[in-house]
Amino acid sequence: MKIALVLGTSAGGVGRHVHSVASGLVRRGDHVVVIGPAGTEELFGFTAAGARFEPVEISDRPHPVRDPRTVARLRRLLRGADVVHAHGLRAGALAVLALGPLRSTRRGPPLVVTLHNAVIAKGAVGAVYGVLERIVASGAASVLGVSPDLEERMRALGARQVGPALVPAPPPAEQAGPADRARVRDELGSSERPLLLTVARLADQKGLLTLLDAAAAWTGRTPRPLVVIAGDGPLEGALRGRVEAENLPVRLLGRRDDVPALLAAADVVVVPSVWEGQPLVVQEALRAGRPLVATEVGGMPGLVGGAALLVPAGDAEALRRAVEQILDDAATAVRLGAAAAQRATELPSEDDAVDQLAGVYQALGPRRLD
């Protein structure tokens, strides 16, 4: 089959997932073209996975001037595809608009859209994204959601076919061990202090201000925990300013390429997000057998099963209590670590995800517009 994978701006999970899908489809003998911003090829190396790459700037925000040009270029690039699979709401909506005129004259390729994130923006921006949701629901042959709430939303909007998406974390290139744990803890100055780890883009969705609220309460503990946040993003300045102003026990590490070692070093992994689907770092934390505290949002409950302490989003007090429950009770920490490792063995693999998509593509009856 000739399969076109379309994605927008990505510096993390979506790009890694598309790389995984492209690699798996190429191994199956399919011809794959990945269409997305030039920066995604630099980060994820789709051509190294055997796919062809075509640069198209699909930003994460609507743009009245660039978007029509993007739609026109997508329309040209999607000619000849058997199936088009767009990842993300923006990419999905633009793909619907690109394929529309093609379908009005001749039968065009079916469109699959995977929704990786919920719409949490309010006001005018939220209204625009609401329009994009309706475009995807009406124009996609199949919509896959990374969480039950996204699936329910698409069904409510009248999408023709809705199902769950599988977004497994790629297997680690190498396992981190005790030496990595000791090295990282020494580097961070946490040899004798509890180490709490969050890996996230520094953005509103990740609930990091709630984490700082909880961290303020840990200043009175002995020994005082150290909270480290790995990642970059638009909130870096605001977070750093608050940490310095309140002398919080928090370090911003920036973007790191040694997440397995950070996980091995952590006593507790904390995910305070406002919303999540199937975050790769949570799957990585499960594989590492780390005690986990996360918010009870989106796809998180289904992802972790009983292998985490779940708290309401935005509730700093509940977050504080859950973390302290692990720090103060070694039996709880051991139980959660063992449950995490067991849960990791039950998660779908990259091959499972590719097999699922191949079935979706075949069921839609691939057809090409030459």
Secondary structure, DSSP 4 states (H G I P E B T S, - for coil): -EEEEEE-S-SSHHHHHHHHHHHHHHHTT-EEEEEE-HHHHHHH-TGGGT-EEEE----SS--TTHHHHHHHHHHHHTTT-SEEEEESHHHHHHHHHHHHHHHHHS----EEEEE-S-----HHHHHHHHHHHHHHHHH-SEEEESSHHHHHHHHHTT-S-EEE---PPPPPSS---HHHHHHHHHHHT-SSS-EEEEE--SSGGG-HHHHHHHHHHGGGSSSPPEEEEEB--TTHHHHHHHHHHHT-SEEEEES-S-HHHHHHH-SEEEE--S--SS-HHHHHHHHTT--EEEE--TTHHHHHTTSSEEE-TT-HHHHHHHHHHHHH-HHHHHHHHHHHHHHHHHSPPHHHHHHHHHHHHHHT------
